[in-house]
Amino acid sequence: MPNSKLPEHPSLEYLKKLAKTRLQELRRNDPEAKLTNAQLAVARDHGFASWRALKAQVDVRRAKKIANPVARFVPVADVNRSAAFYRDVLGFEVRVQDDSAEANLGPARLHLGKEDFETGEATLRHPGSAVIFLQAADVAATHATLRARGIAPSEMERVNWIKMRMFEIRDPDGNVIWFGQSFHQDEDSPSRRGTQPHGLRQALPELPFNNVPAAVAYYRDVLGFRINYEQHDLGVMDRDAITILLIARGEAHKGIGSFGVYVSNADELYEELLAKGANVLGPPVSRPWGLRDFRVIDPEGNRITFSQTFE
């Protein structure tokens, strides 16, 4: 709602603590005050007519988050133009800094610019070469919402090999963004009604290779992924909660790819991959921004950053 004073990513647990604190304050003047009175006061402090309305808005904003963490570089020609698109059309929280921008939605992070945000070096990838996969809670509603905002999404289609209903849009530079939803999700379940129609859930990084079968074998034998689906020009690879796509390098998919993923224990994974012969670029390093990470380069130059959060 327009008058909401909630932060971008509100915490219901924090609001409940505020209500308990407010209850103590109310009982100093009225020993009979109830928790519902305190909840109403907190709701009104944040611009809502009731606690129920406040909680509903928190649920809506939480639904916008992407389920699995992902970090991705997106090459763009005009940072301000792209920042406006990802903010106003797709709902990302965007911060522009000089000639680059960082777009965040939940644990997902996209870096928009002309230089790779991890190496700080100019990239060979040209604007329009990125492909981003995002899983939505309600792909049909997302499709309708984007059309209403003046975007021209492709027709909805069923992609059987990944068992998803999907459609495609392009950002201002021509970078491809796919939205998908599993065939097996209950698209009209009560838990999904009333959520943001563009509630993004999952990203599927795409890495290009000259030799896809060799890449599939490497990701299985060295990096510990399981083969979900395989053909001569495509490998769908799973490990734990993430899925990545290994695709054929060609005119539409040049250069190299990269993505980041959060892990529960960076040091243990580092030892595992090192023992299997992975090309690891040094041991895990604790960063001042709250991550402990290390990087791996696959045989064709694609880079994966494994990050562990710490307090």
C-alpha positions in Angstrom: 0.0 0.0 0.0 1.3 3.5 -0.8 1.5 4.7 2.9 3.4 1.6 4.0 6.5 2.4 6.1 7.8 -1.2 5.9 11.3 -1.9 4.7 11.8 -3.6 1.4 12.3 -7.0 3.1 10.3 -6.9 6.3 10.7 -9.5 9.1 7.5 -10.7 10.7 9.4 -12.0 13.7 10.8 -8.5 14.3 7.3 -7.0 14.1 6.1 -9.5 16.6 8.9 -8.5 19.0 7.8 -4.8 18.5 4.3 -5.8 19.4 5.4 -7.5 22.6 7.5 -4.4 23.5 4.5 -2.2 22.8 2.3 -4.3 25.0 4.6 -3.7 28.0 4.4 0.0 27.3 0.6 -0.1 27.1 0.2 -2.1 30.3 2.0 0.7 32.2 -1.1 2.8 31.7 -3.7 0.0 31.2 -3.0 -3.3 33.0 -5.8 -4.9 31.0 -4.2 -4.1 27.6 -4.1 -7.1 25.2 -1.6 -8.2 22.6 -4.1 -7.4 19.9 -4.1 -3.8 21.1 -0.3 -3.7 20.8 -0.4 -5.4 17.3 -2.9 -2.7 16.2 -0.6 0.0 17.4 2.4 -1.4 15.6 0.3 -1.8 12.4 -0.8 1.8 12.5 2.8 2.9 13.1 3.7 1.3 9.8 0.7 2.8 7.9 -1.8 -0.1 8.1 -5.3 -0.2 9.4 -4.9 -3.6 11.1 -2.4 -6.2 12.1 -4.0 -8.6 9.6 -3.3 -6.1 6.8 0.2 -5.6 7.9 0.9 -9.4 8.0 -0.6 -9.8 4.6 1.7 -7.2 3.2 4.7 -8.9 4.8 3.7 -12.2 3.2 3.4 -10.5 -0.2 6.9 -9.0 0.1 8.4 -12.3 1.3 6.8 -14.0 -1.7 8.9 -11.8 -4.1 12.1 -13.4 -3.0 14.0 -15.8 -5.2 14.2 -19.2 -3.5 17.7 -20.2 -4.4 20.6 -17.8 -4.1 22.3 -16.7 -7.3 24.9 -14.2 -8.3 25.2 -13.2 -12.0 27.0 -10.7 -14.2 24.7 -9.1 -16.9 26.5 -7.1 -19.6 24.6 -3.9 -20.4 25.3 -0.8 -22.6 23.4 1.8 -20.6 23.5 1.1 -16.8 20.8 3.7 -15.9 18.4 2.3 -18.5 18.9 -1.2 -17.4 18.6 -0.3 -13.7 15.2 1.3 -14.3 14.0 -1.8 -16.2 15.1 -4.3 -13.4 13.7 -2.0 -10.7 10.4 -0.8 -12.2 9.5 -3.8 -14.4 10.9 -6.8 -12.5 10.8 -5.5 -9.0 14.5 -5.7 -8.0 16.0 -3.4 -5.5 18.7 -1.5 -7.5 21.6 0.5 -6.4 23.6 2.4 -9.1 27.3 3.2 -8.6 29.1 5.1 -11.3 29.1 2.9 -14.4 27.6 -0.2 -12.8 24.5 -1.3 -10.8 23.6 -4.0 -8.3 20.1 -5.5 -8.5 18.9 -7.6 -5.6 15.8 -9.6 -5.0 16.0 -11.7 -1.8 19.3 -13.6 -1.9 19.7 -13.1 -5.6 22.2 -10.6 -6.9 22.7 -9.3 -10.5 25.5 -7.0 -11.4 24.7 -4.8 -14.4 27.7 -3.2 -16.2 30.6 -3.5 -18.6 33.1 -5.0 -16.2 32.9 -8.3 -14.3 32.0 -7.5 -10.7 34.3 -10.3 -9.3 37.5 -9.7 -11.4 37.0 -6.0 -12.0 38.2 -6.6 -15.6 36.5 -5.7 -18.8 34.5 -8.6 -20.1 34.4 -10.1 -23.6 30.7 -10.7 -23.2 28.7 -8.1 -25.1 25.4 -6.6 -24.0 22.6 -9.0 -25.0 24.6 -12.2 -24.5 23.3 -13.2 -21.1 20.5 -15.7 -20.5 18.8 -15.7 -17.0 16.4 -18.3 -15.8 14.0 -17.4 -13.0 11.3 -19.7 -11.5 8.0 -17.9 -10.6 5.3 -18.8 -8.1 2.6 -18.1 -10.7 4.0 -18.0 -14.2 0.6 -17.2 -15.9 0.1 -14.2 -13.6 3.7 -13.1 -14.2 3.0 -13.2 -17.9 -0.1 -11.1 -17.6 1.5 -8.6 -15.3 4.4 -8.0 -17.7 2.0 -7.6 -20.6 0.1 -5.0 -18.6 3.4 -3.1 -18.1 4.0 -2.8 -21.8 6.4 -5.7 -22.1 5.9 -8.2 -25.0 6.6 -11.7 -23.5 6.7 -14.7 -25.8 3.8 -17.1 -25.8 3.6 -19.5 -22.8 5.0 -23.0 -23.7 5.5 -26.3 -22.0 9.1 -27.4 -21.9 8.9 -31.1 -21.3 12.6 -31.9 -20.7 12.7 -29.6 -17.6 8.9 -30.1 -16.9 8.1 -26.4 -16.8 5.7 -23.9 -18.3 7.9 -21.0 -19.6 8.0 -17.8 -21.4 10.7 -15.3 -22.5 11.2 -11.6 -22.3 14.2 -9.4 -23.2 15.8 -6.6 -21.2 16.7 -3.3 -22.9 20.0 -4.8 -24.2 18.4 -8.0 -25.5 19.6 -10.2 -22.6 17.2 -13.1 -22.4 15.1 -13.7 -19.2 13.1 -16.9 -18.9 10.3 -17.3 -16.4 9.2 -20.8 -15.6 6.9 -22.8 -13.3 7.0 -26.5 -12.6 4.2 -28.7 -14.1 3.7 -30.2 -10.6 3.0 -26.9 -8.7 -0.5 -26.3 -7.7 -1.0 -23.0 -9.5 -4.2 -22.1 -7.8 -3.4 -23.2 -4.2 -4.7 -21.0 -1.4 -1.2 -20.4 -0.2 -0.3 -18.7 -3.5 -3.4 -16.5 -3.8 -2.8 -12.9 -3.0 1.0 -13.0 -3.5 2.9 -10.9 -6.0 2.4 -12.3 -9.5 6.1 -11.9 -10.2 7.2 -13.7 -7.1 10.5 -15.1 -8.4 11.6 -18.5 -6.9 14.5 -20.0 -8.7 17.3 -19.1 -11.2 18.8 -21.6 -13.6 22.4 -20.5 -14.6 23.4 -21.3 -18.2 27.0 -22.1 -19.1 28.3 -22.4 -22.8 30.6 -25.1 -24.0 32.2 -26.3 -27.2 32.0 -29.9 -26.0 28.8 -30.4 -24.0 29.2 -34.1 -23.4 32.7 -33.6 -22.0 31.3 -30.8 -19.8 28.5 -33.0 -18.5 31.1 -35.7 -17.5 33.2 -33.1 -15.8 30.4 -31.6 -13.8 29.3 -35.1 -12.8 32.7 -36.6 -11.9 34.6 -33.6 -10.6 32.0 -31.1 -9.3 29.6 -33.7 -7.9 26.5 -32.8 -10.0 23.9 -35.4 -11.0 22.6 -35.7 -14.6 19.0 -34.7 -14.7 18.8 -34.7 -18.5 21.3 -35.0 -21.3 21.5 -34.7 -25.1 24.3 -33.8 -27.5 23.9 -30.0 -27.0 22.4 -29.8 -23.6 23.0 -31.0 -20.0 20.7 -30.3 -17.1 22.7 -30.8 -14.0 21.5 -31.0 -10.3 23.4 -30.8 -7.1 21.4 -30.5 -3.8 18.9 -27.6 -4.3 20.4 -26.1 -7.5 20.1 -26.8 -11.2 22.4 -25.5 -13.9 22.2 -25.8 -17.7 25.2 -26.7 -19.9 24.6 -25.5 -23.4 26.4 -25.5 -26.7 28.5 -22.4 -27.4 27.4 -20.7 -30.7 26.6 -17.4 -32.3 23.9 -16.7 -29.7 25.9 -17.9 -26.8 29.5 -16.7 -27.0 32.2 -16.2 -24.5 32.1 -17.7 -21.0 29.6 -17.8 -18.2 29.7 -17.5 -14.4 27.4 -17.8 -11.5 27.5 -17.9 -7.7 25.8 -20.2 -5.2 25.6 -20.2 -1.4 26.7 -23.3 0.4 26.5 -24.5 4.0 30.2 -25.2 4.4 32.7 -23.6 2.0 35.8 -25.3 3.6 34.4 -28.8 3.3 33.3 -28.3 -0.3 36.7 -26.8 -1.1 38.5 -29.9 0.2 36.1 -32.2 -1.7 36.5 -30.4 -5.0 40.3 -30.1 -4.6 40.6 -33.8 -3.9 38.7 -34.5 -7.2 41.1 -32.4 -9.2 38.9 -29.3 -9.8 40.7 -26.1 -10.9 40.2 -24.2 -7.6 41.5 -20.6 -7.5 42.8 -20.7 -4.0 41.3 -21.6 -0.6 38.2 -20.0 0.9 38.6 -16.4 1.9 36.4 -14.5 4.4 35.2 -11.2 2.9 34.4 -8.1 4.9 30.8 -8.1 3.5 29.9 -11.3 5.3 30.8 -14.1 2.9 33.5 -16.8 2.9 34.0 -17.9 -0.7 36.2 -19.6 -3.2 36.1 -20.0 -7.0 36.4 -22.8 -9.5 37.1 -22.6 -13.2 35.8 -25.4 -15.4 37.8 -26.8 -18.4 36.3 -24.2 -20.8 36.8 -21.1 -18.6 33.3 -20.8 -17.0 33.5 -19.7 -13.3 31.6 -20.8 -10.3 31.8 -18.9 -6.9 30.8 -20.9 -3.9 29.9 -18.7 -0.9 29.1 -19.3 2.7 27.4 -16.7 4.8 28.7 -16.0 8.3 27.7 -13.7 11.2 
